[in-house]
């Protein structure tokens, strides 16, 4: 059975995955009015995920799970980079829409 910090991290990851999927869908469909709230939802979910991940990493390190902690740290660094890319894509659509409105 998973520890409480592991379970919290898994739950936060599930919520983050749903939020990022929503942002991706709104970005692909260019739903300008839905992109800003989706970005906010992703940022909020990321904060929770980051906190839960840190709690789990503390647990792992205190239990001697350095290799697993290192793997998770690398995985989440890539995930954060991907998150930033998705947000930039959404913001680019918003910027383009504002530019077209002014023109």
C-alpha positions, 0 to 999 in steps of 0.5 A, spaced: 500 500 500 502 506 498 504 511 503 500 518 504 505 522 501 505 518 495 498 517 494 497 525 495 502 526 489 499 521 485 492 524 486 495 531 485 498 528 478 491 526 476 488 532 477 494 536 473 493 531 468 486 533 467 488 540 467 493 540 462 489 536 457 483 541 458 488 546 456 491 542 450 484 541 448 482 549 448 488 551 445 488 546 439 480 548 438 483 555 439 477 557 444 480 564 446 475 565 452 477 558 455 484 558 455 485 563 460 481 559 466 485 553 463 492 556 464 490 558 471 487 551 473 494 548 470 498 553 474 493 551 481 494 544 479 501 544 478 502 548 485 499 542 488 503 537 485 509 540 486 508 540 494 505 533 494 512 531 490 516 535 495 513 531 501 514 524 497 521 526 495 522 528 503 519 521 505 523 517 500 530 520 502 529 519 509 527 512 507 534 511 503 530 512 496 535 516 493 535 513 486 527 513 486 528 521 488 532 522 483 528 519 477 522 523 480 526 529 480 528 528 473 521 526 471 518 532 474 523 537 471 521 535 464 513 535 466 514 542 468 518 544 461 512 541 458 507 545 462 511 551 460 510 550 453 503 548 453 502 555 457 506 559 452 502 555 446 495 558 449 498 565 450 500 565 443 493 564 441 491 569 445 496 574 443 495 573 436 487 574 437 488 580 440 493 583 435 488 581 429 482 584 433 487 591 433 488 590 426 
